[in-house]
Amino acid sequence: MVSWDQFELASPELAAAGRRLLTRPGAGDPLLATVRGSGLPRINPISAQLIGGRLLAFLIVGSAKLADLLADGRYALHMYQDPALPDEFQVRGRAQEILDPAIRAAAVAAWPFEPDDGYRLFELSIEQAVLGERSGPDEWPPRYTSWRSH
């Protein structure tokens, strides 16, 4: 598994498409899927940002998704689809809590809301990325491009 900047070096076009879909204005929040052991998957919208070459997310203390990531770490993040331009992007891997105060301070400074002590910061490392492209809402199936870390 790799950080976002390592993914960007390994697959620049796919990473550029993923960045475009993650950061487009008014797109809505990406969906985070988590699991814990053999339990059922859980899916929740979250705020995720690309900061300092890392894909980061703040999670609310006491939330089930935080407990899932602390217990298991596996995740999938799917960017919200725009019905008019329904390209889709997903990354999967493992999440790791960031305890470094400098990284947290940089993330807090760049975040669209002010995460306080009620949030814990995670980096979402990337094992696999998938892009599905469609030129319009009626085109099916999407044209898929994927990448996997070694």
TORDREN-776019 format. One record per residue (C-alpha): residue number from 1; x, y, z. Coordinates in pm, whole numbers, padded with zeros to 5 digits. Example, Ala and Ser with C-alpha at 12.3 -4.5 7.8 and 13.67 -1.06 7.14 Angstrom:
BEGIN
rec guti->1 px->01230 py->-00450 pz->00780
rec guti->2 px->01367 py->-00106 pz->00714
//
This chain:
BEGIN
rec guti->1 px->00000 py->00000 pz->00000
rec guti->2 px->00116 py->00350 pz->-00079
rec guti->3 px->00042 py->00712 pz->00006
rec guti->4 px->-00144 py->00937 pz->-00239
rec guti->5 px->00176 py->01099 pz->-00366
rec guti->6 px->00330 py->00755 pz->-00435
rec guti->7 px->00011 py->00654 pz->-00618
rec guti->8 px->00032 py->00978 pz->-00817
rec guti->9 px->00390 py->00896 pz->-00923
rec guti->10 px->00298 py->00538 pz->-01020
rec guti->11 px->-00024 py->00622 pz->-01208
rec guti->12 px->-00039 py->00996 pz->-01284
rec guti->13 px->-00341 py->00993 pz->-01516
rec guti->14 px->-00554 py->00780 pz->-01286
rec guti->15 px->-00451 py->00989 pz->-00984
rec guti->16 px->-00534 py->01312 pz->-01171
rec guti->17 px->-00882 py->01180 pz->-01250
rec guti->18 px->-00927 py->01074 pz->-00887
rec guti->19 px->-00813 py->01416 pz->-00762
rec guti->20 px->-01055 py->01588 pz->-01001
rec guti->21 px->-01348 py->01380 pz->-00873
rec guti->22 px->-01250 py->01412 pz->-00505
rec guti->23 px->-01201 py->01790 pz->-00515
rec guti->24 px->-01474 py->01907 pz->-00752
rec guti->25 px->-01687 py->02179 pz->-00591
rec guti->26 px->-02039 py->02094 pz->-00482
rec guti->27 px->-01988 py->01724 pz->-00546
rec guti->28 px->-02095 py->01597 pz->-00207
rec guti->29 px->-01899 py->01384 pz->00034
rec guti->30 px->-01731 py->01060 pz->-00065
rec guti->31 px->-01864 py->00739 pz->00086
rec guti->32 px->-01642 py->00544 pz->00324
rec guti->33 px->-01698 py->00170 pz->00354
rec guti->34 px->-01546 py->00000 pz->00657
rec guti->35 px->-01554 py->-00350 pz->00805
rec guti->36 px->-01469 py->-00496 pz->01141
rec guti->37 px->-01362 py->-00858 pz->01150
rec guti->38 px->-01632 py->-01077 pz->01002
rec guti->39 px->-01904 py->-00816 pz->01061
rec guti->40 px->-02112 py->-00656 pz->00791
rec guti->41 px->-01971 py->-00359 pz->00594
rec guti->42 px->-02071 py->-00010 pz->00704
rec guti->43 px->-02100 py->00284 pz->00460
rec guti->44 px->-02098 py->00651 pz->00566
rec guti->45 px->-02031 py->00987 pz->00400
rec guti->46 px->-01711 py->01155 pz->00521
rec guti->47 px->-01497 py->01455 pz->00446
rec guti->48 px->-01167 py->01356 pz->00282
rec guti->49 px->-00889 py->01585 pz->00160
rec guti->50 px->-00558 py->01559 pz->-00023
rec guti->51 px->-00300 py->01739 pz->00192
rec guti->52 px->00077 py->01713 pz->00171
rec guti->53 px->00069 py->01410 pz->-00058
rec guti->54 px->-00165 py->01219 pz->00172
rec guti->55 px->-00531 py->01120 pz->00147
rec guti->56 px->-00665 py->01222 pz->00488
rec guti->57 px->-00992 py->01195 pz->00676
rec guti->58 px->-01107 py->01318 pz->01016
rec guti->59 px->-01339 py->01078 pz->01197
rec guti->60 px->-01563 py->01158 pz->01492
rec guti->61 px->-01459 py->01011 pz->01825
rec guti->62 px->-01714 py->00750 pz->01931
rec guti->63 px->-01837 py->00679 pz->01577
rec guti->64 px->-01875 py->00323 pz->01448
rec guti->65 px->-01657 py->00399 pz->01145
rec guti->66 px->-01375 py->00515 pz->01375
rec guti->67 px->-01408 py->00194 pz->01578
rec guti->68 px->-01400 py->-00008 pz->01255
rec guti->69 px->-01079 py->00158 pz->01135
rec guti->70 px->-00910 py->00122 pz->01473
rec guti->71 px->-01006 py->-00247 pz->01496
rec guti->72 px->-00953 py->-00354 pz->01135
rec guti->73 px->-00820 py->-00071 pz->00918
rec guti->74 px->-00960 py->-00190 pz->00585
rec guti->75 px->-01158 py->00067 pz->00390
rec guti->76 px->-01297 py->00160 pz->00050
rec guti->77 px->-01365 py->00522 pz->-00045
rec guti->78 px->-01601 py->00595 pz->-00334
rec guti->79 px->-01634 py->00948 pz->-00469
rec guti->80 px->-01984 py->01088 pz->-00501
rec guti->81 px->-02123 py->01058 pz->-00854
rec guti->82 px->-02259 py->01359 pz->-01040
rec guti->83 px->-02570 py->01238 pz->-01229
rec guti->84 px->-02486 py->01467 pz->-01523
rec guti->85 px->-02124 py->01344 pz->-01552
rec guti->86 px->-02131 py->01004 pz->-01381
rec guti->87 px->-01761 py->00920 pz->-01372
rec guti->88 px->-01674 py->00724 pz->-01060
rec guti->89 px->-01354 py->00676 pz->-00864
rec guti->90 px->-01276 py->00441 pz->-00579
rec guti->91 px->-00969 py->00365 pz->-00371
rec guti->92 px->-00921 py->00077 pz->-00131
rec guti->93 px->-00658 py->00001 pz->00125
rec guti->94 px->-00588 py->00041 pz->00494
rec guti->95 px->-00632 py->00342 pz->00718
rec guti->96 px->-00377 py->00439 pz->00979
rec guti->97 px->-00423 py->00697 pz->01251
rec guti->98 px->-00195 py->01000 pz->01224
rec guti->99 px->-00057 py->01105 pz->01564
rec guti->100 px->00209 py->01349 pz->01439
rec guti->101 px->00105 py->01696 pz->01565
rec guti->102 px->00262 py->01875 pz->01265
rec guti->103 px->00065 py->01668 pz->01014
rec guti->104 px->-00254 py->01718 pz->01216
rec guti->105 px->-00195 py->02096 pz->01234
rec guti->106 px->-00146 py->02112 pz->00856
rec guti->107 px->-00465 py->01913 pz->00803
rec guti->108 px->-00668 py->02128 pz->01045
rec guti->109 px->-00542 py->02445 pz->00872
rec guti->110 px->-00654 py->02319 pz->00530
rec guti->111 px->-00982 py->02150 pz->00631
rec guti->112 px->-01316 py->02302 pz->00522
rec guti->113 px->-01443 py->02286 pz->00883
rec guti->114 px->-01256 py->02311 pz->01213
rec guti->115 px->-01180 py->01966 pz->01352
rec guti->116 px->-01141 py->01986 pz->01728
rec guti->117 px->-01037 py->01721 pz->01982
rec guti->118 px->-01357 py->01534 pz->01900
rec guti->119 px->-01197 py->01416 pz->01572
rec guti->120 px->-00912 py->01176 pz->01503
rec guti->121 px->-00705 py->01202 pz->01186
rec guti->122 px->-00639 py->00907 pz->00954
rec guti->123 px->-00436 py->00857 pz->00639
rec guti->124 px->-00600 py->00633 pz->00382
rec guti->125 px->-00319 py->00440 pz->00215
rec guti->126 px->-00394 py->00303 pz->-00129
rec guti->127 px->-00375 py->-00058 pz->-00237
rec guti->128 px->-00607 py->-00032 pz->-00537
rec guti->129 px->-00772 py->00246 pz->-00739
rec guti->130 px->-01049 py->00213 pz->-00997
rec guti->131 px->-01183 py->00476 pz->-01235
rec guti->132 px->-01508 py->00424 pz->-01427
rec guti->133 px->-01565 py->00679 pz->-01704
rec guti->134 px->-01883 py->00750 pz->-01897
rec guti->135 px->-01942 py->01033 pz->-02142
rec guti->136 px->-02302 py->01073 pz->-02025
rec guti->137 px->-02564 py->00931 pz->-01789
rec guti->138 px->-02701 py->00691 pz->-02053
rec guti->139 px->-02369 py->00531 pz->-02147
rec guti->140 px->-02327 py->00185 pz->-02001
rec guti->141 px->-02108 py->00011 pz->-01908
rec guti->142 px->-01836 py->00248 pz->-01788
rec guti->143 px->-01484 py->00223 pz->-01926
rec guti->144 px->-01277 py->00100 pz->-01632
rec guti->145 px->-00912 py->00170 pz->-01560
rec guti->146 px->-00750 py->00025 pz->-01249
rec guti->147 px->-00421 py->00027 pz->-01063
rec guti->148 px->-00286 py->-00189 pz->-00783
rec guti->149 px->00019 py->-00136 pz->-00562
rec guti->150 px->00278 py->-00410 pz->-00555
//
